[in-house]
């Protein structure tokens, strides 16, 4: 990792306050991008709160959030992000074949319309940075307006996470191999 992984006794008061908030929350630990963000306590605090909403509080079911997260992590070739969320996507109900296709950069085959639209929106926004009127309308029809807003929020947040992981070369845990 390109920045020091701060131990709690090395943190200043602001860093320690945010660290304590992170480990007291639903994550239970400060891993991945949080280890980097603690060097900027205000970013760490804002980021961890937004992340908690995106992961645990949005209107999207975990299955769709995790699908959006792995599409984002794979787009950015964020190995840590993939490691952290591919298994969560499977546990949330995303079929192994879909996860494998995303990993291998193949277009998955979906049975569920909501999974298909999340994939199409995520894939399109990451590559083209825009949505056609038709794709946007299908997204609203399937996910609703709040679902669309929450989906774009999840995609944006996990783009920040992926970029942080890559820029600061956050390593996978010892013994874990890259999948791509």
C-alpha positions as CSV (number, residue, x, y, z in Angstrom):
1,X,0.0,0.0,0.0
2,X,1.3,3.4,-0.9
3,X,0.3,5.1,2.3
4,X,0.9,3.9,5.8
5,X,-1.8,1.7,7.3
6,X,-2.3,3.6,10.5
7,X,-2.6,1.8,13.8
8,X,-5.2,3.2,16.2
9,X,-2.4,4.5,18.5
10,X,-0.9,6.4,15.6
11,X,-4.0,8.3,14.7
12,X,-4.8,11.9,15.6
13,X,-8.1,12.7,17.4
14,X,-10.0,13.2,14.1
15,X,-8.7,10.0,12.6
16,X,-9.4,8.0,15.7
17,X,-13.0,9.4,15.9
18,X,-13.7,8.3,12.3
19,X,-12.0,5.0,12.8
20,X,-14.1,4.3,15.9
21,X,-17.3,5.2,14.0
22,X,-16.3,2.8,11.1
23,X,-15.6,-0.1,13.4
24,X,-18.8,0.6,15.5
25,X,-20.9,0.5,12.3
26,X,-22.2,-2.4,10.2
27,X,-18.7,-3.1,8.7
28,X,-17.1,-3.8,12.0
29,X,-13.7,-3.0,10.7
30,X,-11.7,-0.4,8.7
31,X,-10.5,-2.2,5.6
32,X,-9.9,-1.5,1.9
33,X,-10.4,2.2,1.0
34,X,-11.0,3.2,4.7
35,X,-7.4,2.5,5.5
36,X,-6.4,5.1,2.9
37,X,-9.2,7.6,3.6
38,X,-8.2,7.8,7.3
39,X,-5.3,10.0,6.1
40,X,-8.0,12.5,5.3
41,X,-10.5,12.2,8.2
42,X,-13.2,14.4,6.7
43,X,-13.2,12.3,3.5
44,X,-13.1,9.1,5.5
45,X,-16.1,10.2,7.6
46,X,-18.1,11.4,4.6
47,X,-17.1,8.3,2.5
48,X,-17.9,5.8,5.2
49,X,-21.3,7.3,5.8
50,X,-22.1,7.4,2.1
51,X,-20.8,3.8,1.8
52,X,-23.0,2.6,4.7
53,X,-26.0,4.1,2.9
54,X,-25.1,2.6,-0.5
55,X,-24.4,-0.8,0.9
56,X,-26.9,-1.2,3.7
57,X,-29.6,1.6,3.3
58,X,-30.5,2.2,-0.3
59,X,-33.8,1.2,-1.8
60,X,-32.1,-1.5,-3.9
61,X,-32.1,-5.1,-2.5
62,X,-28.6,-6.4,-1.7
63,X,-28.7,-8.6,-4.8
64,X,-28.9,-5.6,-7.1
65,X,-26.4,-3.5,-5.1
66,X,-23.9,-6.3,-5.1
67,X,-24.3,-6.8,-8.8
68,X,-23.7,-3.1,-9.4
69,X,-20.6,-3.2,-7.1
70,X,-19.0,-6.1,-8.9
71,X,-19.7,-4.6,-12.4
72,X,-17.9,-1.5,-11.1
73,X,-15.0,-3.3,-9.5
74,X,-14.4,-5.3,-12.6
75,X,-14.7,-2.2,-14.9
76,X,-11.9,-0.6,-12.8
77,X,-9.9,-3.9,-12.5
78,X,-10.1,-3.3,-8.7
79,X,-8.9,-6.6,-7.3
80,X,-9.6,-5.8,-3.7
81,X,-13.2,-4.7,-4.6
82,X,-13.7,-8.0,-6.5
83,X,-12.3,-10.0,-3.6
84,X,-14.6,-8.2,-1.1
85,X,-17.8,-8.3,-3.1
86,X,-18.0,-11.3,-5.6
87,X,-18.8,-13.7,-2.8
88,X,-21.3,-11.2,-1.3
89,X,-23.0,-11.0,-4.7
90,X,-23.4,-14.8,-4.8
91,X,-24.6,-14.9,-1.2
92,X,-27.2,-12.2,-2.1
93,X,-28.5,-14.3,-4.9
94,X,-26.6,-13.5,-8.0
95,X,-26.0,-16.7,-10.0
96,X,-22.4,-18.0,-10.1
97,X,-22.5,-18.0,-13.9
98,X,-23.3,-14.3,-13.9
99,X,-20.4,-13.5,-11.5
100,X,-18.1,-15.6,-13.6
101,X,-19.1,-13.9,-16.8
102,X,-18.5,-10.4,-15.3
103,X,-15.1,-11.6,-14.0
104,X,-14.2,-12.9,-17.5
105,X,-15.6,-9.7,-19.1
106,X,-18.3,-11.6,-21.0
107,X,-21.9,-10.4,-21.2
108,X,-23.9,-12.4,-18.7
109,X,-27.3,-14.0,-19.4
110,X,-29.9,-12.9,-17.0
111,X,-33.3,-14.4,-16.1
112,X,-34.4,-11.5,-13.9
113,X,-35.3,-8.2,-15.5
114,X,-34.1,-6.2,-12.6
115,X,-30.6,-7.8,-12.8
116,X,-30.5,-7.3,-16.5
117,X,-31.3,-3.6,-16.2
118,X,-28.8,-3.0,-13.4
119,X,-26.1,-4.7,-15.5
120,X,-27.0,-2.7,-18.6
121,X,-27.1,0.6,-16.8
122,X,-23.9,0.0,-14.9
123,X,-22.1,-1.3,-18.0
124,X,-23.3,1.6,-20.1
125,X,-22.6,4.4,-17.6
126,X,-19.0,3.1,-16.9
127,X,-18.2,2.8,-20.6
128,X,-20.2,5.6,-22.3
129,X,-20.8,7.9,-19.2
130,X,-24.4,8.5,-20.3
131,X,-27.7,6.6,-20.7
132,X,-29.9,6.7,-23.8
133,X,-33.5,7.9,-23.2
134,X,-34.7,4.3,-23.9
135,X,-32.3,2.7,-21.3
136,X,-33.1,5.4,-18.7
137,X,-36.9,4.9,-19.2
138,X,-36.5,1.1,-18.8
139,X,-34.5,1.6,-15.7
140,X,-37.2,3.8,-14.2
141,X,-39.9,1.4,-15.2
142,X,-38.2,-1.5,-13.5
143,X,-36.4,0.2,-10.6
144,X,-38.5,3.3,-10.1
145,X,-37.0,6.8,-9.8
146,X,-35.6,6.3,-6.3
147,X,-34.1,3.0,-7.4
148,X,-32.4,4.7,-10.4
149,X,-31.0,7.5,-8.1
150,X,-29.8,4.9,-5.6
151,X,-28.2,2.8,-8.4
152,X,-26.3,5.7,-9.8
153,X,-25.2,6.6,-6.2
154,X,-23.9,3.0,-5.7
155,X,-22.1,3.1,-9.0
156,X,-20.5,6.5,-8.2
157,X,-19.5,5.5,-4.7
158,X,-17.9,2.2,-5.8
159,X,-16.1,4.0,-8.6
160,X,-14.5,6.2,-5.8
161,X,-13.7,3.0,-3.8
162,X,-12.2,1.3,-6.9
163,X,-10.1,4.3,-7.8
164,X,-8.9,4.6,-4.2
165,X,-7.9,0.9,-4.1
166,X,-6.1,1.1,-7.4
167,X,-4.3,4.5,-6.8
168,X,-3.0,3.5,-3.4
169,X,-2.4,-0.1,-4.4
170,X,-4.4,-1.6,-1.5
171,X,-3.3,-5.2,-1.4
172,X,-5.4,-8.3,-1.1
173,X,-5.2,-10.1,2.2
174,X,-2.3,-12.5,2.6
175,X,-3.0,-15.8,0.8
176,X,-5.7,-14.4,-1.5
177,X,-5.0,-14.6,-5.2
178,X,-6.2,-12.2,-7.9
179,X,-9.1,-13.6,-10.0
180,X,-8.3,-11.6,-13.1
